[in-house]
Amino acid sequence: MVNSLDTPDELLLRVSQAHARALRLVDQLDDRRKDAASALPGWSRGHVLQHLADNARAFERQVLAALHGGLVDMYDGGQGERDQSIDRGAARGLAELRADLVLAQQALEDSWSRLTAADWRRPVRFRHATVRDTALARWREAEIHAVDLALGYRPRDWSLDFALHALDFLSDRAPADVRLVLRAVDTEFSRTLGRGTTVEVTGAVRDLAAWMAGRSIDGHLSTTGPRLPQLGPWPPDPAD
């Protein structure tokens, strides 16, 4: 059976839904709550919102360059400018931040809407991948950072498709010296990663995905080891 996410239309629907959800979460805020801490250490909710807008523009930048046969860095000005933009933008008022996020997300969706089947296979510098991979990455950004806003959206609310995709993408975080066996109790999902001493981690599939993503879980994970294994860093963008 063909995975529905193999079709650009279905993938873009998932991203568009995640974009709309982010805006609904923003509508719960006022300026005081915007400045409160997010679930990400050192970041307010304003930081998360500015990052989501900047990230949308960065992926639009990848798409537009690809359409002209070019490869560009993810962020104009590199990681330093990315970080400075987040810090500057987090201090803006909620109305301005929301309007910026609306425009950035819509511009990205508009750029995708003009793509042909061949365009989705065009190369980008981001992860030395393709335009389609940037849409998957945006899906991850929108879903995971929606949880980071700490406004009631939790990993338990992720779709099964997203949890499975996140587990696949994050498999490189498995410790190098452990044969990590992930086993879900609520689906048929199981996966073995790495080599070494076998440690099994068992729980709901969304909790497994949240743990691999470095986010708090909603239920309980059990392990055959003395504690949950120490995960490696988030998979880097080798184009950085």
C-alpha positions in Angstrom: 0.0 0.0 0.0 1.3 3.5 -0.8 1.7 5.7 2.2 -0.6 8.7 1.8 2.2 11.0 2.8 4.0 9.9 -0.4 1.7 12.3 -2.2 2.5 16.0 -2.0 -1.2 17.0 -1.6 -1.6 14.9 1.5 1.7 16.1 3.0 0.8 19.7 2.4 -2.6 19.2 3.9 -0.9 17.9 7.1 1.4 20.9 7.2 -1.5 23.3 6.5 -3.5 21.8 9.3 -0.5 22.2 11.6 -0.1 25.9 10.5 -3.7 26.5 11.3 -3.4 24.9 14.7 -0.4 27.1 15.6 -2.6 30.2 14.9 -5.4 28.8 17.1 -2.9 28.3 19.9 -1.6 31.9 19.5 -5.2 33.1 19.8 -5.2 31.9 23.4 -2.4 34.4 24.3 -2.2 38.0 25.3 1.1 40.0 25.5 1.7 38.8 29.1 1.3 35.2 28.3 3.3 35.6 25.1 6.3 36.6 27.3 5.9 33.6 29.7 8.2 30.7 29.5 7.7 28.1 26.8 8.6 24.4 27.3 12.0 25.1 25.7 14.6 26.2 28.2 15.5 29.8 27.8 12.8 30.6 25.3 9.5 32.4 25.9 6.5 31.7 23.8 7.5 34.8 21.8 10.8 33.1 20.9 8.9 30.0 19.6 6.5 32.2 17.5 9.4 34.2 16.0 11.2 31.0 15.2 8.2 29.5 13.5 7.8 32.5 11.3 11.6 32.7 10.5 11.6 28.9 9.8 8.7 29.2 7.3 10.6 32.0 5.5 13.7 29.9 5.5 11.9 27.0 3.8 10.3 29.3 1.3 13.9 30.5 0.5 14.9 26.9 -0.2 12.0 26.4 -2.5 12.5 29.6 -4.5 16.2 28.9 -4.9 15.5 25.3 -6.1 13.0 26.6 -8.7 15.9 28.7 -10.2 18.3 25.8 -10.0 20.2 27.2 -7.1 21.3 26.2 -3.6 21.3 28.6 -0.7 21.9 28.4 3.0 18.9 27.8 5.2 19.1 31.3 6.8 20.4 34.4 5.2 23.2 35.4 7.5 23.6 31.9 8.9 23.0 30.5 12.4 24.1 33.8 14.0 21.5 35.9 12.2 18.9 33.2 12.9 19.5 33.4 16.7 19.6 37.2 16.7 16.3 37.4 14.8 14.6 35.1 17.3 15.8 37.2 20.2 14.8 40.5 18.6 11.4 39.2 17.4 10.4 37.6 20.7 10.1 41.1 22.2 7.6 42.3 19.7 3.9 42.6 20.6 1.6 39.6 20.1 -0.4 41.2 17.3 2.8 41.8 15.3 4.1 38.4 15.9 0.9 36.7 14.9 0.6 38.8 11.7 4.2 37.9 10.8 3.5 34.2 11.4 0.3 34.3 9.2 2.2 36.0 6.3 5.2 33.6 6.6 3.2 30.5 6.7 0.9 31.6 3.8 3.9 32.6 1.7 5.4 29.1 2.2 2.2 27.4 1.3 1.8 29.6 -1.8 5.3 28.7 -2.9 4.4 25.0 -2.6 1.1 25.4 -4.5 3.0 26.3 -7.7 5.3 23.2 -7.7 5.1 20.5 -10.3 5.8 16.8 -9.6 9.3 17.3 -10.9 9.8 20.4 -8.7 9.3 18.4 -5.5 12.3 16.4 -6.4 14.6 19.4 -7.0 17.6 19.5 -4.7 18.0 21.9 -1.8 21.0 22.7 0.4 19.0 21.9 3.6 20.2 18.4 4.6 21.4 18.0 1.0 17.9 16.8 0.3 14.9 17.7 -1.8 12.1 20.2 -1.8 9.8 17.5 -0.5 12.1 16.9 2.5 11.7 20.6 3.4 7.9 20.1 3.6 8.5 17.1 6.0 10.8 19.2 8.0 8.3 22.0 8.3 5.7 19.5 9.5 8.1 18.5 12.3 8.8 22.1 13.2 5.1 23.0 13.3 4.0 19.9 15.3 6.8 19.8 17.8 6.9 23.6 18.5 3.1 23.6 18.9 3.8 21.4 21.9 6.6 23.7 23.0 4.1 26.6 23.3 2.7 24.9 26.4 -0.8 25.8 25.6 -2.5 22.4 26.0 -1.4 20.7 22.7 0.6 17.6 23.7 2.4 14.7 22.1 -0.7 12.6 22.8 -2.5 14.8 20.2 0.0 14.0 17.4 -1.4 11.9 14.6 -0.1 8.3 14.3 1.5 9.3 11.0 3.4 12.1 12.6 4.6 10.0 15.5 5.9 7.3 13.2 7.6 9.9 10.9 9.2 11.6 13.9 10.5 8.2 15.2 12.0 7.5 11.7 13.6 10.9 11.5 15.0 10.8 15.0 16.4 7.3 14.8 19.9 8.8 14.5 19.6 9.9 18.1 20.0 6.4 19.3 23.1 5.9 21.4 26.1 4.5 19.5 26.9 1.9 22.1 23.4 0.5 22.7 21.2 -1.8 20.7 18.0 0.2 21.3 14.8 -1.6 20.9 11.7 0.6 20.7 8.4 -1.2 21.2 5.0 0.4 21.2 2.2 -1.0 23.3 -0.6 0.6 21.4 0.4 -0.1 17.8 2.4 -2.8 16.0 5.4 -0.4 15.9 8.8 -1.8 16.9 12.3 -0.9 15.8 15.8 -1.9 16.6 18.5 0.8 16.4 22.3 0.6 16.8 24.6 -2.1 18.2 25.8 -3.0 21.6 24.1 -3.9 24.8 20.4 -4.4 24.2 18.1 -2.0 26.0 14.4 -2.1 25.3 12.1 1.0 25.8 8.4 0.3 25.8 5.4 2.7 25.8 2.7 4.4 23.7 4.0 5.2 20.3 3.4 9.0 20.8 5.4 8.8 24.1 8.2 7.1 22.3 8.2 9.8 19.7 8.1 12.6 22.3 11.0 11.0 24.2 13.1 10.7 21.0 12.2 14.4 20.3 13.4 15.5 23.7 9.9 16.5 24.9 8.0 15.4 28.0 5.8 12.4 27.7 2.1 12.1 28.6 2.2 8.5 29.9 5.0 6.1 31.0 8.0 4.5 29.4 9.5 1.4 30.8 12.9 0.1 30.1 15.0 -3.0 30.7 18.0 -0.8 31.6 18.6 1.0 34.9 17.3 4.2 33.3 16.2 5.5 29.9 19.3 5.6 27.6 21.0 9.0 27.0 20.1 10.1 23.5 22.5 11.7 21.1 22.0 15.2 19.6 19.3 16.2 17.2 20.2 15.1 13.7 22.3 18.0 12.4 21.9 19.7 9.0 25.1 18.6 7.3 24.8 21.7 5.1 25.5 24.0 8.1 
